[in-house]
Amino acid sequence: MKVLVGVKRVVDAYVRVRVKSDGSGVDLDNAKMAINPFCEIAVEEAIRMKEAGAADEVIAVSIGPQAAQEQLRTALALGADRGILVESEETVDPLAVAKIFKAIIEKEGADLVILGKQSIDSDNNQVGQMLAALCNYPQGTFASKAELKDGKIEVTREIDGGEQTVLLDLPAIVTTDLRLNEPRYASLPNIMKAKKKPIDSTNAAELGVDVSSNLKTISVAPPPERTAGIKVESVEELVNKLKTEAKVI
């Protein structure tokens, strides 16, 4: 079984981002970049399937600039077998990402696609659902548990009311939630081995996908600064402020 995993290059989750002075986007100059945390969970889950003997090959796919090879190498060091970089210097919107993945699925003959449920930069939570619709595949989104069973995959989903379990025929699309697993750290020997693993480069044109964006960013601004809190002398004063100032009761 061949498993395809998405790997997105994003600003490290522990870095405080800065907005460009003209409000056109986030300043990425000299910013530390990393694998999107949800994508890291997807990579870990695919590797565990391979270690359990359920998967034969894990292919990591990233869409972005040449520098995204760094994140693919990290995925290879974690245990993926090979990488595919779809080169793009421009931001690719979710529908175009889904179309690119569909083209790669058809080219590679993937049996299972595991994606992070969303990225921490654009925060759209759309690609997995769009990809399932384009491919006409069953989907298990917000997965907190995934288990392969007799040519199917059983996915436990995080939903508003608790959990839902679905049994999907393969090929299928799964998107990861935080509780699915705890990603491992890459060991030094595996980091060295990853340098010899292949990364194939292509682009959207070669895959026959139009990536022209239908989205337009009007402006980007940081959230307003929080005002300092105050101390109250009594419960009565607190209730009064909640009524008259905050107007929440």
N, C-alpha and C positions, 0 to 999 in steps of 0.2 A: 504494500500500500504506500502511495506517495502522498505526503502531507506538505501543503504549501502554507507558509506563515508570513504575515505582513510585519515589516520592520520599518517604523517611521523615525526619522531623525528630528528631534525636538530639542529645545533648550532644556538643560538638566533641571529636574524637578526641584532641586534645592537652590537654584540660582534665582535671585530676584531680578525680574526682567525690567527693562527700561523702554519707554515709548520714545520713538523718534521725535525730534523737536517739531517737525512739520505735521505730526499726527498721522503719517501714512502707514505706520506699522510698528513692529517691535524692533529695537536695535539689536542686531545679532553680532555686531563687531566684537570680536574677542570673547564672545559668550561661550561658556562650556556647553557642548552638545552631548546628547546621550540618546539611547533607545527610549522611545515612549514607554512608560511603565506598563501599560496594558499590553503592548506588543511584547515586552519582555516576558510577561506571563504566558502569552501565546507560544513563544519560542520554548519556554520551559515545558509546557504541556505536550508539545509535539515531540520534544526530546524524550520525555518520560514514556510516551507511546512507543518510540523506537526502542528504548531500553527494555521495555516489557515484551518486545518481539511482535507488537501489533503493527508497526510501521517499518517499511524498508528504507525509506529515504525522506529526509526533511530538507526542504528547499526554502531559504529565506529570501524574500522579495522586498526591495525598497524602491521608492520613487523619489528622485531628488537629484541634487548636484553630485559631482564626482566625490565630494567630501563624505557623502553618505556611505561610501565604502567602509569607512571607519566603523559605522554601526553594524554593517553586514559582517565585518570581521569579528566583531564582538559576538554576534549570533553564531558564527562559525566556531568561535572559541567555546561557546556554551554547549555546542554539540551538533549544530546543523551541518549537513553534508556539503552543501554548495549554496552559492548566492546568485541572485539576479538583480542587477541594478538597471532600472529604467531611468535614463538620464533626463533631467529636466531642470533648467535653471529657474523656471517660473513656478509659482505656487499652483498646484493642480487641485481643482475642486473635487468634492467627494464623488460626483457622478463620473467624472473622468477617471478617477482612481479605480472605481468599480469596473469601468469598461476595460481598463488596462489589466486588471486582475482576471477578468473574464477571458481576455485574449491569451494570457499566460496559462490559465487553467486548460484551455483548449489545446495549447501547444504542448504542455507538459503531461496532460492526461492525469491531473491530480484527483485523488479520491476524496480528500478532505482539505478544507481551507479553514485555518484558525487565525482570527484577527483580534486585535484589541478592540474592546467595545467602542472606544473613542480615544482621541489623542488629547494631550493636555494643553496643546496650543490652540487649535481651532475648536476643539470640544464639540464637534458636530454630532457624533454618534449616528452616522448615516451609511458608511461604506458597506458594512456587513449586510444590512437590510437591502440596499440597492443591488449588491452583488448577487444575493439570493434571488431577487426578482429577475435580474438580467439572465441568470443561468437557469432559472426555474428549478432551483434546488431547495430542499427543506432547510430550515434555519433554526439554530438554537442560540438565541442571544442572551447576554448577561449570565454566562455559564459559571456556576460555582462548583460544578462537578461534571466530569465527562468520562464516560466509560464505553469502550468498544465492545460490542456483543454480537457475535455471529453475523458479521457483515453490516451491522447497524451501529449507531452511536446513541447512547442514552445520556441525555443532558439534563442536569438539574439547573433550573433558571431562577435567578433572583427576581422576584416580582414584588409589587407594592404590598400584596397581602401575605407574603411569606416566600414560599418556593413552589415551583411547578416543574414536573418531570415530563420530558417528551422523548419519544423514541424515534429517531430519524433514520431513513434509508440513506445509504451512501450512493453517490457523492453528496456532501452536505457542507453548509457553512456554519461555523461556530464562532461566537464572539465572547471574549473572556471578561469576567468580573474579577474584582480584587481577591475574593476568597477561593478562587480556583486552585491556586498553589502558591508556594513561596519560591521565587526564582533563585537559582544557584549563582554562585560567583564563579567566574572563569579562572581556572588554575593556570599557573605560568606555563606548564608543559602544553596545555591545550591552546593557550594563546600563541605559542610558537608553532604548533601544528596548524593553526588556523591560517597562518601566512601562506601555506602551501595549498590550501583548499581553493577550488576555482570560483571566481566571480565572473559571470557573463554580463556584458554590457549591451544594452539595446536602447531603443527610444520609442516613443509613442507612434511615430510615423512608420517605423518598421513593423510595429504590431497592428497597424491599420486603425489607430484610434485618434480621433480628433480631441485634443485637450484644451481647445479654446474655452475660456471661462465664461460662464453665464452669471457669475457673481461679481459684484463690485464693492470694494471696501470704501465706505464714505469717510470714516475717520476712526482713529484708534486713540483712546484716552485712558489713563490710569484711573482706578476707582478713587472716589473722593477720600481725603484723609479723615480718619475717624476722630471725632472730638473727644477730649479727655472726659473720663467719667467723674462722677461726684459721689461723695459720701453723704448719707442722710443720718439724722440723729434718732429717728424712730420709725416704726412701721407705719404710723399714721402719716408721717411726712412722705414716705415712699409711696403709699397709696394715693396721696394727694397729687404727687408729681405724675404718677402713672395716669391719673384721670385728667389733669389740667394741662400738662406739658406733652407727655407722650401720647395721650389720648388712646390708650390701648385697653382701658377698662371703663 
